[in-house]
């Protein structure tokens, strides 16, 4: 019986490992952080989830890891790190509050170049729902993220990552 209780306690600890303060966990799996399994929680992820929790609603309810998974679709065309290269699409570091089409070293399409607003979560939500519907003729060849929860998660991910 004591053994059973100990096992249950261990399971409960494992289940909430991600949100537990880092000092109290005893996860041996802290080697080789991000390069191994992308979904494995790490100290960095706990920090990132805390950054998400500090965002304004509704983004404070987002799931950082789920957002990162959705962002994998963007990553084939975009970097988000500071100083990251332009690829098929422009670098997205600092994109929040950035005027649209403002990178000097990226060749935007005429409809994107001719638009005038700063990127905020609402514009991003509209954009990634369906870029062609928002700015017809854009060169961003991306069908869109249909699921509103996935959009919330990926926008929260962008809000955290683009300011790092
Ligand atoms: C197939 C490549 C591709 C994918 C996938 C893609 N994009 Fe883009 N993105 C582009 C291109 C190309 C542009 C420039 C569009 C233009 O000039 O018409 C762009 C532009 C943008 C811009 C405007 C940036 C600026 O400087 O004004 C944002 C924001 C953006 N993409 C976000 C995303 C997000 C978020 C995702 C994933 C949900 C994504 N993109 C997926 C190719 C892509």
Boltz pocket constraint, residues with backbone or C-beta under 6 A from the ligand:
constraints:
  - pocket:
      binder: B
      contacts: [[A, 70], [A, 71], [A, 73], [A, 74], [A, 75], [A, 76], [A, 77], [A, 78], [A, 88], [A, 89], [A, 90], [A, 91], [A, 92], [A, 95], [A, 99], [A, 100], [A, 101], [A, 102], [A, 103], [A, 107], [A, 108], [A, 109], [A, 110], [A, 112], [A, 113], [A, 119], [A, 127], [A, 128], [A, 137], [A, 138], [A, 139], [A, 140], [A, 141], [A, 142], [A, 145], [A, 154]]
      max_distance: 6.0
